[in-house]
Amino acid sequence: MTPDEVAVALSGTPMAGLPIGHGPRGTILVQNVPPDESLAAWRAARAKVPVTGRWPVLVSDEFEPEWQRLRAQPDPAAPTASELADLDRTASTTDPWPEFTREDDEELIDAGYVAVVTQSYAVDLTAEAVRTFGLPATSGVLEPWAYQRVLSDPELLYRMENDDRNVLHIESWYAPDRVALMLLPTALPWMAPFWTDFYMTSDDGLAAALRQWHERWGAHLVASWDTILQLVVERPPQSREDAWTVAGQILGMASHLEMARWQLAIALPRSKAWYIHNRP
């Protein structure tokens, strides 16, 4: 499908009339997407995937990199069908989670950090944790305990579930000052790492993680902002075990989510969007 044909498909959407042309490695780019309409633009392009055959991903256009300038002709460096098939095969056979494993669960932590790990907006388990475990302790011990402690206490669970700040935190929407929509030459969202970068992750590992989340939870990649991934989720994990597992997966990928795993696990069943931030 040519840029002109894509432009026709996107008429009547927030991207109507925006600059459009060939992008890097077989993509088509729509530039100058209004940041405050970026999510609406993505949803409109997502609805057109059956027509375009191209998965949309929002990307930053802040620095106008050479590779992201519109081209009059297709990029000769577009991937071959064999290369795409190889990545899809790898994404279906790779276990990504060893790459995204937290390394601090066994580190001994002091009283100040016990408070960070065991309190939230609605619940503070710091004093009880100190009485129960003494010091030093590890987050690998404290967080599962805090999770089960809240789940076993209807009052604490009610307070957590009726305080939406944790949900709003993981659903926070970010957009840079300049936004472009990249239409990939594939309808498979987990293939995005072939064209985008996410800080300190491998293409194979990220593709495998995105594929598992897509198939299990209906998680669709929306944006890749270099150090931030944003996804919308059709079927958030509902069981306590699944929510705990997914919380660990997300935090293994996100160095700057600023939430304890037990807080995230309690918020996930009510969240339809994931904000994943990984930076130095």
PyMOL commands that set and color helices and strands:
alter all, ss='L'
color gray80, all
select helices_A, chain A and resi 3-9+24-26+35-47+49-52+66-68+81-93+111-118+126-133+139-151+154-161+165-170+189-194+203-217+240-253+261-270
alter helices_A, ss='H'
color red, helices_A
select strands_A, chain A and resi 20-22+28-33+56-60+108-109+137-138+179-183+219-224+228-233+273-277
alter strands_A, ss='S'
color yellow, strands_A
deselect
rebuild
show_as cartoon
